[in-house]
Amino acid sequence: MPLDNSFDRADVRAWELKRAVNWQLKYAFRPHHCHLTGERLWFTWAYRGTYMISGPGAPIVDHLWVDRTEFLVWQLTRDQHVGL
């Protein structure tokens, strides 16, 4: 019987964004991709968040980069459906 893999990439991205902490405005000297839009961020200001996955092995620490404008829109609209 095959396993039901109902997760798609959008669910994974939402889960990563929900777990990210310590958002800081940084200058992207090296090329990165915006986690929300997929656009390339290079020689521009962007927000960098950190998330960690811990388990039985060594913890995995990763950084998410989000464009400065998209970060503001995401912060303003991410909790609009809470409590409905």
matplotlib code that plots the C-alpha trace (Angstrom):
import matplotlib.pyplot as plt

x = [0.0, 1.6, 2.0, -0.2, 2.2, -0.2, 2.4, 3.3, 6.0, 3.7, 3.0, 6.7, 7.4, 4.6, 5.9, 9.4, 8.2, 6.2, 9.2, 11.7, 12.8, 15.3, 14.4, 17.0, 17.4, 20.7, 22.4, 22.6, 26.1, 25.8, 22.8, 19.9, 16.3, 13.2, 11.4, 8.0, 8.4, 11.4, 13.1, 16.8, 18.1, 21.5, 23.2, 20.0, 18.5, 16.4, 15.2, 17.0, 15.3, 16.7, 14.9, 16.2, 15.1, 16.2, 15.9, 17.8, 20.8, 22.6, 20.4, 19.9, 20.1, 19.0, 18.4, 15.4, 15.7, 12.7, 12.6, 12.1, 8.8, 7.4, 8.4, 6.3, 3.3, 3.7, 3.9, 0.8, -1.3, -0.1, -2.5, -5.6, -7.6, -6.7, -9.8, -12.3]
y = [0.0, 3.3, 6.0, 9.1, 12.0, 14.9, 17.6, 19.9, 22.5, 25.3, 23.4, 23.0, 26.6, 27.7, 25.3, 26.7, 30.3, 29.6, 28.1, 30.9, 33.2, 36.0, 38.0, 40.6, 43.1, 42.1, 43.1, 40.2, 40.2, 36.7, 35.6, 34.1, 33.4, 35.0, 32.3, 33.8, 34.8, 32.8, 36.0, 36.3, 38.6, 40.0, 43.2, 44.3, 44.6, 41.6, 40.0, 36.8, 34.4, 31.3, 28.0, 24.8, 21.2, 19.1, 15.4, 12.3, 13.4, 16.6, 19.7, 21.3, 25.1, 27.0, 30.6, 31.9, 35.1, 37.3, 40.5, 43.6, 44.6, 41.1, 40.6, 43.7, 42.4, 38.9, 40.3, 42.4, 39.6, 36.4, 36.6, 37.9, 34.7, 33.9, 33.6, 33.1]
z = [0.0, -1.0, 1.6, 1.2, 0.7, 1.0, 1.7, -1.2, -1.3, -0.2, 3.0, 3.7, 3.0, 5.4, 8.1, 7.7, 7.9, 11.0, 12.8, 11.8, 14.5, 14.9, 11.8, 11.0, 8.2, 6.4, 3.2, 0.8, -0.6, -1.9, -4.1, -2.2, -3.1, -1.5, 0.4, -0.4, -4.1, -5.3, -6.7, -6.5, -3.8, -4.5, -3.4, -1.7, 1.7, 2.9, 6.1, 7.2, 9.6, 11.2, 11.9, 13.4, 13.1, 16.0, 16.3, 17.3, 15.2, 14.9, 14.7, 11.3, 11.2, 8.1, 7.1, 5.2, 3.2, 2.4, 0.3, 2.5, 0.9, 0.9, 4.5, 5.5, 3.6, 5.1, 8.6, 8.1, 6.6, 8.2, 11.3, 9.6, 9.9, 13.6, 15.7, 12.8]

ax = plt.figure().add_subplot(projection="3d")
ax.plot(x, y, z, "-o")
ax.set_aspect("equal")
plt.show()
